[in-house]
Amino acid sequence: MTAVLDTPAAVRRFAMDLLARREHGRVELTRKLRQRGAPAELIESALDRLTEEGLLSEARYLESFISSRARSGYGPLRIREELAQRGLPRADIESALRESDLDWRGLLAETWRRKFAGNLPGDPRERARQMRFLAQRGYPQEWIGRLLRGGTFDD
């Protein structure tokens, strides 16, 4: 049986339980609280208070999400879209991606090496397959082409 979120304390407790597991964005937390039946006015006041207390932070959420997805082999284009789909403002997403200090090209090369054992494509069909995989992971075509031509970004 799921608890009813009909008091400010119950809404806050559930939100804090979710935040204890991992960072959440405000939009995501709102959606999860609504799914549990919490009224909008209780959600807004609880999330405002959690933000004031520093327990809910969009900046931390963005940093955590970007880092997690990058470690999983996803590139900046895919991460940008996933965050936009989660209702985060484009300007905040762009800022967080810039400030992430991730070596995106290095991550591209690592993802390619893990998937293809560092074997450059031997024919057009294999090249297209590798390009498709890396593009779906969210890396720019220009970087992929450069990697697959020589396997390096040194020049």
C-alpha positions in Angstrom: 0.0 0.0 0.0 1.4 3.4 -1.0 1.3 6.3 1.5 -1.0 9.2 0.7 0.7 12.5 0.3 -1.9 14.8 1.7 0.0 16.7 4.3 3.0 19.1 4.0 5.1 16.7 6.2 4.3 13.7 4.0 5.1 15.5 0.8 8.4 16.7 2.3 9.3 13.3 3.6 8.7 11.6 0.3 10.6 14.3 -1.6 13.5 13.9 0.8 13.5 10.1 0.5 13.8 10.6 -3.3 16.6 13.1 -2.9 18.5 10.8 -0.5 18.7 8.2 -3.3 20.0 10.6 -5.9 19.8 14.2 -7.2 16.5 15.1 -8.8 15.5 18.1 -10.9 12.5 20.1 -9.8 10.4 19.0 -12.8 11.2 15.4 -12.2 10.4 15.6 -8.4 7.2 17.4 -9.1 6.1 14.6 -11.5 6.9 11.9 -9.0 5.0 13.6 -6.2 2.0 14.2 -8.5 2.0 10.5 -9.4 1.7 9.8 -5.7 -1.3 12.0 -5.4 0.2 15.1 -3.8 -1.7 18.3 -4.4 0.1 21.0 -6.5 0.1 23.6 -3.8 1.8 21.2 -1.3 4.4 20.2 -3.9 5.3 23.8 -4.7 5.7 24.9 -1.1 7.7 21.7 -0.2 10.0 22.1 -3.2 10.5 25.8 -2.5 11.5 25.1 1.0 13.9 22.2 0.0 15.5 24.6 -2.5 15.9 27.3 0.1 17.5 24.8 2.4 19.9 23.7 -0.3 18.5 20.1 -0.4 17.1 20.6 -3.9 19.5 22.0 -6.4 19.1 22.2 -10.2 22.8 22.9 -10.6 23.8 19.8 -8.6 21.2 17.7 -10.5 22.7 18.9 -13.9 26.2 18.2 -12.8 25.3 14.7 -11.5 23.3 13.8 -14.5 25.9 15.0 -17.0 28.7 13.2 -15.1 26.7 9.9 -14.9 25.7 9.9 -18.5 29.2 10.8 -19.7 30.6 7.9 -17.6 28.1 5.6 -19.4 29.6 6.6 -22.8 27.0 9.2 -23.9 28.1 12.4 -25.6 27.1 16.0 -25.2 24.4 16.1 -28.0 22.5 13.2 -26.4 22.9 14.4 -22.9 21.6 17.9 -24.0 18.5 16.4 -25.5 17.8 14.1 -22.5 18.0 17.1 -20.1 15.8 19.2 -22.4 13.2 16.4 -22.4 13.3 16.5 -18.6 12.1 20.1 -18.7 15.3 21.9 -17.8 16.0 25.3 -19.4 18.3 25.3 -22.4 20.5 28.0 -21.0 21.1 26.0 -17.8 21.9 22.9 -19.8 24.4 24.7 -22.0 26.0 26.3 -19.0 26.3 23.0 -17.1 27.8 21.3 -20.2 30.4 24.0 -20.6 31.3 23.9 -16.9 31.5 20.1 -16.8 35.2 20.2 -17.8 34.8 16.8 -19.4 37.1 15.7 -22.2 34.3 14.9 -24.6 36.7 13.8 -27.4 38.5 11.6 -25.0 35.2 10.1 -23.9 34.3 9.5 -27.6 37.6 7.7 -28.2 37.1 5.6 -25.0 33.5 4.7 -26.0 34.7 3.7 -29.5 37.6 1.6 -28.1 35.3 -0.2 -25.7 32.7 -1.0 -28.4 35.0 -1.7 -31.3 38.3 -2.7 -29.6 40.1 0.2 -31.3 39.7 -1.4 -34.7 39.3 1.2 -37.4 36.6 0.3 -40.0 38.0 -1.7 -42.9 35.1 -1.0 -45.3 32.3 1.5 -45.9 29.7 -0.7 -44.3 31.7 -1.1 -41.1 32.5 2.6 -41.1 28.8 3.4 -41.4 28.0 1.0 -38.5 30.6 2.6 -36.2 29.5 6.1 -37.2 25.8 5.2 -36.5 26.6 3.8 -33.1 28.7 6.8 -32.0 26.1 9.3 -33.4 23.3 7.6 -31.5 25.5 7.9 -28.4 25.4 11.7 -28.9 28.7 12.7 -30.4 29.1 15.2 -33.2 29.6 13.8 -36.7 32.7 15.9 -37.2 34.4 14.3 -34.2 33.3 10.8 -35.2 34.7 11.2 -38.8 38.0 12.5 -37.5 38.3 9.6 -35.0 37.5 7.0 -37.6 39.9 8.5 -40.2 42.8 8.2 -37.8 41.8 7.3 -34.4 43.2 10.5 -32.9 42.5 14.2 -32.2 46.1 15.2 -31.8 46.4 17.4 -34.9 
